[in-house]
Amino acid sequence: MTYLIATILLNTVLFALFKLFPKFKIDGLQAIVVNYFVCVITGSIFLEKFPITTKSLQHDWFPWALLMGAMFISLFNLIAWRTKEDGMTTTTIANKLSLVIPVLFSVWLYNEQLTFLKILGILIAAPAVYFTTRADNSQPRSILFPALLFVGSGLLDTLVKYVEDSFLQDSQEQAEYTIHLFATAAIIGLFVIVVQKLRDKINLHGRNMVAGILLGGPNYFSIYFLIRLLHSDFLQSSSAIPVNNIGIVLLSAVSAIVFFKEKITWKRALGLCLSIVAILLIALSDLYG
């Protein structure tokens, strides 16, 4: 329960920080790359050592850290780009409804139960996410990019579970893996920034570094605690990932209403209620199937 609550809270903090980016004219790419380096530093302090050495290549999970690090930075850029083009609603819905993919993989790979309550909860999750995040009237210009975001986010959640189950047997390995993942994303992001700077596509500014520093700590632990959650016996992964995603949508929406004075429309109120019902059904499905 602790890891689930921590993951939801930390992701909500990240959501709140991202909401402040336009107000302070923060460049998302620069902030997120700095954030990845801060994640590496945060993880190393938490682990009490810097785990990236030549021996890193010997770990069975090392190729997966490279792959997932590349996916992290790629998905972020896709989200940032499509948010500008399609609006926050489309990207959020595509991102969070991707919970269906890891659920199906968990049932297939790990023989987890797909009970009536869980199916009902997941079916309710779709309109819950839609109505909760329906804050604008934007429509995607093309179905291609929301589809890529849907598949990419779903596969990333699936890979988190696969790597945790196959290679990460204790908290030290989980912390080390998370550091390597963020280091990969940081190096790729730094390369992108250098190329853009050489082409005079961006202007570097100190406020972006400050934003990245603020993001770093919560971001590192949001992934580390997610891995810890999936490794625990609290919920099956086919329940933990949906509950986590819906919980983030729910608490982020409440935070937007309370702290950012967003309006409570009847659609958003309906979405919040459905989110609570979906979380309860999915969580209880592991207990009462």
N, C-alpha and C positions, 0 to 999 in steps of 0.2 A: 504493500500500500504506500509506503514511504517513497519508493522510487517512482511510482505512478504520479503521486501528488507533486513531487519535486520536478518531474519532467514537464508536467502541465504548467506549473508555475513559472518555470524558467523559460519555456516557449512563449508564455504570455508576456513576460518581461521583454523578450526579443521583439514580439509584436508591437509593444508599446514604444520601444526605441525606434523601430522602423517607421512608426506613425509620425514620429517627430522629425524624421529626415527632411521632408519638404520644408518644414518651418525654418530649419537652420541651414537649408541649401546644402545638404550633405550629398556627396557623390557616392552612390551605393557601392559601386565596384571598388573604389579606393577604401572605403570603410570596411567592406567585407574581407578584403585581402589583409588589411592590418589586423582585423579580427582573427583571421586564421593564424597569424603569427602569435598573437596574444593567446590563442587557444593552446598552441604548442608550449608556450612559456608557463601558462596556468597549469597545464597537465604535468609538466616536468616538476614544478614546485609541489604539486599535490603528490606526485609519485616519489619525490625527493631524489630524483636523478633525471638526467637527459638520456632517454633510451635509444635515440637514433644514432647507431654506429654501423660499422661494416658488418656486424653480426646480424643486423636487421634483415639482410638478404637471406639469412638462413631460416627465418620463420616461415612456416607454411602459410600464414595469413598475409605475408607481405604483398604478394600480387593483388590480393583483394583490397588491401589498404590503398594501393595505387589506383585501382579501378574506382573505388568508392570516393576517393579524394577528387578524382577527375569528374565524377558524376556530381559531387557536391557543388563545385564551382560552376559546372555547366548548367545545372538546374537553376542555380541562383541567377545566373545571367539570363536564362530563358524567362524566369519569373519576372525579373526586373524589366526586361524588354517588352514582354507581352502585357505587363501591367500598364505600361505607357500606351500600348496600342489598343488593348481590349478592355482595360479597366481592372480594378482589384477584384471585382466579383467573379469574373470568368476564371482568373488564375487561381483564386482561393478555392473555388468549387472543384476545378480540375485537380488541384493539389490534394485536397482533403478526401475527395471521393475515391481517390486511388487506394484507400484502405481495403477495397474489395480484392485487389491483387494479392497482397500478402496473406489475406484470409484464405483464399483459394489454394495458394502454395502451401500454407500450413496444414490444411486438410489433406493435401496430396502427398507432401513430403514427410510429414510427421504423424499422419493418421489421427489428427485431432478431430474431435467430434464437431459436427455441424448440426447442432440441435435445433429444434423448432424455435426456441427462445432466441438463439443466436441469429438464425435466419431472419426472424421478425425484427430483431434489433437492427441488423444491417440494412434491411429494407426501409426501416424508419429513418436510418441515418442519412439516406440520400435526400429526402425532402428537408430533414433537419439542417443539414449543411447548406442546402440551397437557400432556404428562407432566412437562416441566421446571417448569412453573408450577403444577402440580396440588398446591398446598400445603394446601388446605382442601377441605371437602366442600360448599361453598356452591353453590347453584343459582340462576340468574336467576329473578326473579319474573315477568318478561315477556321475551319474545324481542325486543321492539321496541327497547329501549335498547342491548343488545349489538349489534343489527343496525345501529343508527345509528352506534355507535362504530366498528364494522367498516368501514362505508362512508365515514364521515368521515375516519378515519385513512388509509384507502387513497387517497381523493381528495386529501388533503393531501400525501402522498408523491408522488402523480402530478403535482400542481401545482408542487411543488419542482422536479421534472425538467423540466416544460414551461417554466416561467419561466427556469430556468437555460439551457435550450437555445435559447429564443427571444429573450431579452433581455440576459442577463448574460455578456458576452464576455470580461471580464477580472476580475482579483481585486479591483480597486477597485470596480467595479460590483457585484460579489457582496457585498462588505462593506457598501456603501451600502444595498443592497436589504435585507440582513439587519437593519440598524439601523432602517430604515423599518418593516419588519415588526414588530419588537419594540415600536417606538414606538406603533404602532396598537394592539397588544394592551395596552400599558401604559395608554393613554388610556381604552380601553373598560373595563379592569379598575378603574381609578381611579373612573370614573363609577359602576360597580356598588357599590364600597365606600362612596362618598359617599352613595348612595341608601340602602344598608343601614344606615349609621350614622345618617342622619336618621330612619330608621324604628326605631332602637334594636334592630336585628337582630344587631349585632356589637359587640364591645369591642376597641378597638385596643390593641396591646401591643408593647413594644419588642423582645421576643424574636422576633416575626414579621418585623420589619425585619432583624434580624441573620440570620435564616434566609434571607431574600430576597437579602441581600448575598452570602451564601455560594453561593447558587444561580446568581447572575447571570453570573459569568465562565464557568464550565463550560457553562451553557446557551447563551450567545451563540456560543461556538466550536463547540459540538456541531452547530448549524445551519449555521454558516459552513463548517465542514470537510465537512459533508454535501454542500453545494453544490459545494465544491471537488472532492470525490470524484466527483460526477456529471459534472463538467466535465472530469475527467481521462480518460485513455485506459486506465486500469487495468482496468476492467470495464465491460461494457455496463450500462445502468441496470436492465435486467431481471435482471441478476445482482447488481449492487451493492446494491440496496435489500433483496432477500432476505438476502444475506450479512450486511449491516449489522444488520437486525432480528434474525436468528437469533443473530448474534454478541453482541448486547446481552442477549438472553434467556440465553444460555449463560454469559457472564461475570457477569451479575447474579446468576444462580443460584449460581455458584461463590462469589461474594462473600458471599452470604447464608449459605452453609454455613460459610465460613471465618471471617467477621467477626461474623456474627449468630447463629452456632451453631445454624442450622436443621438439622433432621434430613435425613440422606440416605436416603430411602426407595427401594425398588426402582423405583418409577415415575419418581422424579426422576433416578436413575442411568441408567435407560433413556432418558429424555428428553435427558440430557446427551450420551450416546453418539450418539443419533440426530441431535442438533444438529450435532455434529462431522461426521458423515457427510453431512448435508444441505449444510453449508457447503462441504465439499470437492467434492461433486458439482456444485453450482451454480458455484463458482469455476472448476473445471476445465473446465466446459462451454464457456467462452469460448475455452479454449486447444485443446481436443481435440474439441469438438462431436461 
